[in-house]
Amino acid sequence: MQINIQATNLELTEPLKKYIELKIGGLKKFIKGFDEGGVLAVVEVARLTRHHRHGNVYYAEVNLELPGSMLRVEHSSDDVRKSIDFVKDRLQREIKKYKETH
């Protein structure tokens, strides 16, 4: 599985990049039955606004391209890591649903 990471209005630091690769890369075990070379995860993390410091100001989105389908999950939170964790968990459930129907 290939992982492409994009950051919008947010500095993509090395620790954040490794965190994303660890969490989203952990989904590899759920897509073992597919051609892993053809699976692409496009991850976008963003800071929605520079004016606010509280509330849901961080955003994470993952578009997972599987053979014959694309799964998309997004979430906003007060912490970018919380958003990434939520997206990973939701994507894990979506992959299981996909495998049941295909």
C-alpha positions in Angstrom: 0.0 0.0 0.0 1.3 3.4 -1.0 0.6 6.4 1.3 0.6 9.9 0.0 0.4 12.7 2.7 -0.7 16.2 2.1 -0.8 19.1 4.6 -2.9 22.2 4.2 -2.3 25.2 6.5 -0.3 22.9 8.8 3.4 22.1 9.0 3.9 18.4 8.2 6.6 17.7 10.8 8.5 14.4 10.8 6.9 13.1 14.0 3.4 13.8 12.5 4.4 12.2 9.2 5.6 9.1 11.1 2.4 9.0 13.2 0.2 9.1 10.0 2.3 6.4 8.4 2.1 4.2 11.5 -1.7 4.6 11.9 -2.7 4.4 8.2 0.0 1.9 7.4 -1.4 -0.4 10.1 -4.4 -0.9 7.8 -2.2 -3.1 5.6 -3.2 -6.2 7.5 -6.8 -5.7 6.6 -6.2 -5.4 2.9 -3.9 -8.5 2.5 -6.3 -10.2 0.1 -6.0 -7.4 -2.4 -3.2 -6.5 -4.8 -1.3 -4.3 -2.3 0.6 -2.6 -5.1 -2.6 -1.2 -6.5 -3.9 0.1 -3.2 -3.3 3.9 -2.6 -4.1 5.9 0.5 -4.2 9.7 0.0 -4.2 11.3 3.4 -4.8 15.0 3.9 -4.4 16.8 7.3 -5.3 20.4 7.7 -5.8 23.2 10.0 -9.2 24.6 9.0 -8.6 28.1 10.4 -5.8 30.2 11.6 -8.1 32.5 13.6 -9.5 30.0 16.1 -7.5 28.2 18.7 -10.3 26.1 20.3 -12.9 23.8 18.9 -12.6 21.6 15.8 -9.8 23.3 14.0 -8.0 20.2 12.7 -9.1 18.0 9.9 -8.1 14.6 8.6 -9.3 12.9 5.5 -8.3 9.6 3.9 -9.2 8.4 0.4 -8.4 4.7 0.1 -8.4 3.4 -3.5 -9.2 -0.3 -3.6 -9.8 -2.4 -6.7 -13.1 -1.4 -8.1 -14.0 1.0 -5.2 -12.8 4.1 -3.2 -13.4 4.5 0.5 -13.4 8.0 1.9 -13.4 9.0 5.6 -13.0 12.5 7.1 -13.2 13.9 10.6 -12.6 17.3 12.4 -11.4 17.6 15.9 -9.5 19.8 18.4 -6.3 17.7 17.9 -4.9 16.5 14.6 -3.9 13.1 16.2 -7.5 12.5 17.4 -8.7 13.2 13.9 -6.2 10.7 12.5 -7.1 8.0 15.0 -10.8 8.5 14.3 -10.3 8.2 10.6 -8.2 5.1 11.0 -10.8 3.4 13.1 -13.6 4.3 10.8 -11.6 3.2 7.7 -10.9 -0.1 9.3 -14.7 -0.7 9.7 -15.3 0.4 6.1 -12.6 -2.1 4.8 -14.4 -4.9 6.7 -17.7 -4.0 5.1 -16.0 -3.8 1.7 -14.5 -7.2 2.1 -17.9 -8.7 3.1 -19.5 -7.5 -0.2 -16.6 -8.3 -2.5 
